[in-house]
Amino acid sequence: MSAGEKFVQMFIAIGLFFGVVAVILLLTQRLRSRTGELIQSAAFVLPAILLIALGLLYPAIDTIYQSFRNAAGNEFIGLDNYQKIFTDSALIQVLINTAIWVIVVPTVSTAIGLIYAVLIDRAKFEKFAKALIFLPMAISLVGASIIWKFVYDYRQTSDDQIGIANAFLKLLGFDTYRFLQEQPWNTFFLIVIMIWVQAGFAMTILSASIKAIPDDITEAARLDGAGPLQLFRQITIPSIRPSLIVVLTTISITTLKAFDVVRTTTGGNFDTSVLAYEFYVQSFRSFDQGLGAALAVLIFVLVMPIVIYNVRQMRKLEAR
Amino acid sequence: MTTAITDVEATVAQQESLSGNAHKALTSPWASIAAILIAFLWTIPTIGLFVTSFRPEGDIKTSGWWTIFTNPSFTLDNYDEVLHGTDTNLATYFVNSIVITIPSVLIPVSIATMAAYAFAWMKFPGRDFLFVAVFALQIVPIQVTMIPLLSLYVDQGLAGSDAPGGGFYTIWLSHSIFALPLAIYLLHNFMSQIPGELIESARVDGAGHVQIFSRIMLPLMAPAIAAFGIFQFLWVWNDLLVALVFGGGSPDVSPLTVRLAELSGTRGQDWYLLSAGAFVSLVVPLIVFLSLQRYFVRGLLAGSVKG
């Protein structure tokens, strides 16, 4: 298909969609009776409900069902898929990696975001300084991974370096290092990429939260002789606690579901795979439908409590 | 949640905020050095790749990008190669990205705005139950839905290059579905904040729901719709998983992210291609982000729970 044809298809789709919406609105416009209003409500709400039921609810139930079936999906095998996840050595490595990601990414991103937010608070170039850290958020994880693969590029110590990380090592007199291959530290170098992306998010939310701390509280503490670190620990941190929790949980959820970094940098090799990537591999490369479904359900089970907790915290933030 | 975000934003906008004494106390040369160091670490990787994308292929392969300061040489060949070279042909994928993104933003935003209006201001049986159900479905990660949804598309003849729309419908539909729960929830929050008297008086004056929706709600909702629209735009443009699974890697429908991920795997050492390619894909989200930053921050907190 040529570019022109694609745009034509796109405009057809958009036109069709808005045509249908317009017709529905026009047809139900004049209805005023009780049944008429019911039909009107249906016209407004049913497209969304049908799409969600067909595209989210049904598939989710089907996936849970498939997770109890074999690779081809034609035989019930009970909990075997789940048992495999927790006994197969390669898959246990995946679970360990996922755990490392979910612990390290939120804590380090939040810590860096918080420190940076405090440091640049009311600085001269605050807006510009924020944009620098925040910019990676706008980039795709694929783009971010390519940017960092270049940073990590490996050449022998005797050669001229083109990756800045190894150039730095060489400058300090060390041997160059295969950042993406050497286990077990390669997982941490992949995690750096995710932290690089997420710190901006943490910084933005926390910075706003710090600015919302009432002036008289900090003033009173200062008059009582609190030093900068005391002020930070006993005023700033407790005041922004709800935002801190929201930021931590939100980044955990994102981390659990992201597979782009692993896929783009190492392709899951060198013991770097994580749950979300393993799901992709089992479902669409190895075609082990049952195991893929079980991995997806596992992501679901891990994400669910964090999301529920997170939504509750957000509501508290709102209620304040 | 949304009110909190708006409040928070108002305080951000306020340059001279009343708080921030902690900062004054912390102001020291060390603090400045630490801030500059973080900013430096965060910017250097992108600058490195950006500089590289303008260097001749031979230079990229033999020397670090920082040598550009002592030995400057620039070229646009890399961009020409990635955009039009038969081997990479990113221009095609750029078109795909646009064709995927525009309907994937317009369709869910429209459907969600209507549904949010119904949930906020219309009376029908099962309303509260349905709203809670939609809200609860936010927690379903997209991974859980993919395989059954894909077989559904195949059964309905929507997948593959012979399908109507050249196979784009699967991607448009998927992005639309995955966006709905969050969009409905967010827009409902905004809509229910509009004073009920406004709706009531319009009803008394004889306006029906369709008129109220199109003449009163849409104009009032414009900033909220824009906020979600921008968030959805960036999400779709930067997405890899949905495009990979539902586009099946076909060059006809795959967006830039899929192609770049592929190049990174097969031509991992060809930095002259990858660097320029990465920047082709970054340009659009960066422009959108920089010009509409305020809206984006608003959608961000709530939006990150998505899919």
Chai-1 contact restraints between the chains, C-beta under 6 A:
chainA,res_idxA,chainB,res_idxB,connection_type,confidence,min_distance_angstrom,max_distance_angstrom,comment,restraint_id
A,M1,B,G166,contact,1.0,0.0,6.0,A-B,restraint_1
A,M1,B,D252,contact,1.0,0.0,6.0,A-B,restraint_2
A,A3,B,V95,contact,1.0,0.0,6.0,A-B,restraint_3
A,K6,B,V95,contact,1.0,0.0,6.0,A-B,restraint_4
A,K6,B,V99,contact,1.0,0.0,6.0,A-B,restraint_5
A,Q9,B,G165,contact,1.0,0.0,6.0,A-B,restraint_6
A,Q9,B,G166,contact,1.0,0.0,6.0,A-B,restraint_7
A,M10,B,V99,contact,1.0,0.0,6.0,A-B,restraint_8
A,A13,B,P103,contact,1.0,0.0,6.0,A-B,restraint_9
A,I14,B,P103,contact,1.0,0.0,6.0,A-B,restraint_10
A,F17,B,I107,contact,1.0,0.0,6.0,A-B,restraint_11
A,L25,B,V210,contact,1.0,0.0,6.0,A-B,restraint_12
A,Q29,B,G208,contact,1.0,0.0,6.0,A-B,restraint_13
A,Q29,B,V210,contact,1.0,0.0,6.0,A-B,restraint_14
A,L38,B,F124,contact,1.0,0.0,6.0,A-B,restraint_15
A,Q40,B,H209,contact,1.0,0.0,6.0,A-B,restraint_16
A,S41,B,A118,contact,1.0,0.0,6.0,A-B,restraint_17
A,S41,B,M122,contact,1.0,0.0,6.0,A-B,restraint_18
A,S41,B,F124,contact,1.0,0.0,6.0,A-B,restraint_19
A,F44,B,M114,contact,1.0,0.0,6.0,A-B,restraint_20
A,F44,B,A118,contact,1.0,0.0,6.0,A-B,restraint_21
A,V45,B,A115,contact,1.0,0.0,6.0,A-B,restraint_22
A,V45,B,A118,contact,1.0,0.0,6.0,A-B,restraint_23
A,P47,B,I111,contact,1.0,0.0,6.0,A-B,restraint_24
A,A48,B,I111,contact,1.0,0.0,6.0,A-B,restraint_25
A,A48,B,A115,contact,1.0,0.0,6.0,A-B,restraint_26
A,A48,B,L180,contact,1.0,0.0,6.0,A-B,restraint_27
A,L51,B,I177,contact,1.0,0.0,6.0,A-B,restraint_28
A,I52,B,L180,contact,1.0,0.0,6.0,A-B,restraint_29
A,G55,B,L149,contact,1.0,0.0,6.0,A-B,restraint_30
A,G55,B,I177,contact,1.0,0.0,6.0,A-B,restraint_31
A,L56,B,L137,contact,1.0,0.0,6.0,A-B,restraint_32
A,L56,B,V140,contact,1.0,0.0,6.0,A-B,restraint_33
A,L56,B,T145,contact,1.0,0.0,6.0,A-B,restraint_34
A,P59,B,T145,contact,1.0,0.0,6.0,A-B,restraint_35
A,P59,B,P148,contact,1.0,0.0,6.0,A-B,restraint_36
A,P59,B,L149,contact,1.0,0.0,6.0,A-B,restraint_37
A,A60,B,V140,contact,1.0,0.0,6.0,A-B,restraint_38
A,A60,B,V144,contact,1.0,0.0,6.0,A-B,restraint_39
A,A60,B,T145,contact,1.0,0.0,6.0,A-B,restraint_40
A,D62,B,P148,contact,1.0,0.0,6.0,A-B,restraint_41
A,T63,B,V144,contact,1.0,0.0,6.0,A-B,restraint_42
A,T63,B,P148,contact,1.0,0.0,6.0,A-B,restraint_43
A,Y116,B,I38,contact,1.0,0.0,6.0,A-B,restraint_44
A,L119,B,A31,contact,1.0,0.0,6.0,A-B,restraint_45
A,L119,B,A34,contact,1.0,0.0,6.0,A-B,restraint_46
A,L119,B,A35,contact,1.0,0.0,6.0,A-B,restraint_47
A,I120,B,A35,contact,1.0,0.0,6.0,A-B,restraint_48
A,D121,B,G20,contact,1.0,0.0,6.0,A-B,restraint_49
A,D121,B,H23,contact,1.0,0.0,6.0,A-B,restraint_50
A,R122,B,G20,contact,1.0,0.0,6.0,A-B,restraint_51
A,R122,B,H23,contact,1.0,0.0,6.0,A-B,restraint_52
A,A129,B,A39,contact,1.0,0.0,6.0,A-B,restraint_53
A,L132,B,A39,contact,1.0,0.0,6.0,A-B,restraint_54
A,L132,B,W42,contact,1.0,0.0,6.0,A-B,restraint_55
A,L132,B,T43,contact,1.0,0.0,6.0,A-B,restraint_56
A,I133,B,W42,contact,1.0,0.0,6.0,A-B,restraint_57
A,A138,B,P285,contact,1.0,0.0,6.0,A-B,restraint_58
A,A138,B,L286,contact,1.0,0.0,6.0,A-B,restraint_59
A,A138,B,F289,contact,1.0,0.0,6.0,A-B,restraint_60
A,I139,B,L282,contact,1.0,0.0,6.0,A-B,restraint_61
A,S140,B,N238,contact,1.0,0.0,6.0,A-B,restraint_62
A,S140,B,T257,contact,1.0,0.0,6.0,A-B,restraint_63
A,V142,B,L240,contact,1.0,0.0,6.0,A-B,restraint_64
A,V142,B,T257,contact,1.0,0.0,6.0,A-B,restraint_65
A,V142,B,L260,contact,1.0,0.0,6.0,A-B,restraint_66
A,V142,B,A261,contact,1.0,0.0,6.0,A-B,restraint_67
A,G143,B,A278,contact,1.0,0.0,6.0,A-B,restraint_68
A,G143,B,S281,contact,1.0,0.0,6.0,A-B,restraint_69
A,G143,B,L282,contact,1.0,0.0,6.0,A-B,restraint_70
A,I146,B,S264,contact,1.0,0.0,6.0,A-B,restraint_71
A,I146,B,L274,contact,1.0,0.0,6.0,A-B,restraint_72
A,I146,B,A278,contact,1.0,0.0,6.0,A-B,restraint_73
A,I147,B,P45,contact,1.0,0.0,6.0,A-B,restraint_74
A,I147,B,T46,contact,1.0,0.0,6.0,A-B,restraint_75
A,I147,B,L49,contact,1.0,0.0,6.0,A-B,restraint_76
A,W148,B,P45,contact,1.0,0.0,6.0,A-B,restraint_77
A,F150,B,L49,contact,1.0,0.0,6.0,A-B,restraint_78
A,V151,B,P45,contact,1.0,0.0,6.0,A-B,restraint_79
A,D160,B,S63,contact,1.0,0.0,6.0,A-B,restraint_80
A,Q161,B,G64,contact,1.0,0.0,6.0,A-B,restraint_81
A,I162,B,G64,contact,1.0,0.0,6.0,A-B,restraint_82
A,I164,B,G48,contact,1.0,0.0,6.0,A-B,restraint_83
A,A167,B,G64,contact,1.0,0.0,6.0,A-B,restraint_84
A,T204,B,V297,contact,1.0,0.0,6.0,A-B,restraint_85
A,I205,B,L301,contact,1.0,0.0,6.0,A-B,restraint_86
A,A208,B,V8,contact,1.0,0.0,6.0,A-B,restraint_87
A,A208,B,T11,contact,1.0,0.0,6.0,A-B,restraint_88
A,A208,B,V12,contact,1.0,0.0,6.0,A-B,restraint_89
A,K211,B,T11,contact,1.0,0.0,6.0,A-B,restraint_90
A,K211,B,S17,contact,1.0,0.0,6.0,A-B,restraint_91
A,K211,B,S19,contact,1.0,0.0,6.0,A-B,restraint_92
A,A212,B,T11,contact,1.0,0.0,6.0,A-B,restraint_93
A,I213,B,S19,contact,1.0,0.0,6.0,A-B,restraint_94
A,D215,B,L18,contact,1.0,0.0,6.0,A-B,restraint_95
A,D215,B,S19,contact,1.0,0.0,6.0,A-B,restraint_96
A,T218,B,N21,contact,1.0,0.0,6.0,A-B,restraint_97
A,T218,B,A22,contact,1.0,0.0,6.0,A-B,restraint_98
A,P228,B,A25,contact,1.0,0.0,6.0,A-B,restraint_99
A,P228,B,L26,contact,1.0,0.0,6.0,A-B,restraint_100
A,L231,B,A22,contact,1.0,0.0,6.0,A-B,restraint_101
A,L231,B,A25,contact,1.0,0.0,6.0,A-B,restraint_102
A,F232,B,A22,contact,1.0,0.0,6.0,A-B,restraint_103
A,T236,B,A22,contact,1.0,0.0,6.0,A-B,restraint_104
A,T250,B,S304,contact,1.0,0.0,6.0,A-B,restraint_105
A,T254,B,S304,contact,1.0,0.0,6.0,A-B,restraint_106
A,K257,B,P141,contact,1.0,0.0,6.0,A-B,restraint_107
A,D260,B,L240,contact,1.0,0.0,6.0,A-B,restraint_108
A,T264,B,A261,contact,1.0,0.0,6.0,A-B,restraint_109
A,T264,B,S264,contact,1.0,0.0,6.0,A-B,restraint_110
A,F279,B,Q143,contact,1.0,0.0,6.0,A-B,restraint_111
A,S283,B,I147,contact,1.0,0.0,6.0,A-B,restraint_112
A,A296,B,Q143,contact,1.0,0.0,6.0,A-B,restraint_113
A,A296,B,V144,contact,1.0,0.0,6.0,A-B,restraint_114
A,I299,B,P141,contact,1.0,0.0,6.0,A-B,restraint_115
A,I299,B,Q143,contact,1.0,0.0,6.0,A-B,restraint_116
A,F300,B,P141,contact,1.0,0.0,6.0,A-B,restraint_117
A,F300,B,V144,contact,1.0,0.0,6.0,A-B,restraint_118
A,V303,B,P141,contact,1.0,0.0,6.0,A-B,restraint_119
A,M304,B,I139,contact,1.0,0.0,6.0,A-B,restraint_120
A,V307,B,I139,contact,1.0,0.0,6.0,A-B,restraint_121
A,M314,B,M1,contact,1.0,0.0,6.0,A-B,restraint_122
A,L317,B,A4,contact,1.0,0.0,6.0,A-B,restraint_123
A,E318,B,M1,contact,1.0,0.0,6.0,A-B,restraint_124
A,E318,B,T3,contact,1.0,0.0,6.0,A-B,restraint_125
A,E318,B,A4,contact,1.0,0.0,6.0,A-B,restraint_126
